[in-house]
Amino acid sequence: MGLSKLWEDLVEAAEECHMLRRKEVETPPEVSSVLTYKSVLRITPIKPAPVVTQTVKRKKRKSKPIVCCDCGATFRFGGGEQVYFEKNKLTEPKRCPDCRRKRKAKKKNGGTQ
């Protein structure tokens, strides 16, 4: 007798649960409760950092006269060459372009000239 009573209670509980679920599906939630809800959290979208472009001020460079240490001739060290030498962290040349070429050729050949 105890089992039959338990069985009836379980069936009754299942029917009540079924009826409640059916009511939830049939009736939509109240619109006013959805519209009145306000979130406590404030979500802000992440924006990419603005791209900062550095404007490089170009100095107007004048060509310098330099005396060659090998042949003693005066040659011009132009503005474009100055920029190149600064970019590559080189020192100012001591020799004229002809003497530089001769010196490079001499090193290339093993110094036999």
WONOR-V465789 format. One record per pair of residues at least 24 apart in sequence whose C-alpha atoms are under 7 Angstrom apart, sorted by the first residue. I is the first residue (numbers start at 1). J is the second residue. Records with the same first field share a line. If there is no record, write none. Layout:
BEGIN
I->J / J
END
This chain:
BEGIN
68->94 / 95 / 96
69->94 / 95
70->95
END
